[in-house]
C-alpha cells in the first residue's frame, strides 16, 4: 500500500485554488460561507486506514464522526446516522428506537441520487443536496455532546471541523432537515 499523504497545514475556509476540486465540494464551501459557518479544513488522500483517519483527527483536534447511510428492506426509507467513530453499530439498537426493522446499508446508487455522495464520502453535509428530504437524519446523543464535529465536504479528500451548534442551528435549518437523537 502506498504512503498516505496529508497536508500538515490547517486551513480556515475554502481552498484558494479550486483547480482539481469537484463542484459538489465547492458547493459545500459556498453554502457554509453563505451561512457564515466558520470551519477548519485539512486536505489529504483518501483515508485508506484507521491510522490515516487518526492523523486527520489529530490535526483537526477532533474525532471525525462515523456517518452511515442506511435503509429499510424495501428501500423506501433512508437514514443518515451520525455516531462517534469509535462506537460499534448494532442494527437492533437503532431499529427499535426509530421503528424500522431490518435496517441495512443503503446501495450506493441511492447515496448518489439523494446526497450526491459516493461510498467513503458519506457526510451530513450531503443533506444540502437532498432537496426533497428523502433522507432522515439520526444523531447519536454522544455526538451532540461534542463542541465540534468532523466531516467530509461531500468528498473524502478533505476533512472539515465545524461547530456542532452551527450544524444544528444554521446548516440543518437551511437544508430543511430535522434530526432525531438516538442512543447507541
Secondary structure, DSSP 8 states (H G I E B T S, - for coil): -----B----EESS-S--TT--HHHHHHHHHHHHTT--EEEEEBS---SHHHHHHHHHHHTS---EEEEEE-TTS--EEEEEE-TTS---HHHHHHHHT--S-EE--HHHHHHHHS--TT---GGGGGG-TT--EEEEEEHHHHTSSEEEE-SSSTTEEEEEEHHHIIIIIHHHHT--EEEE--
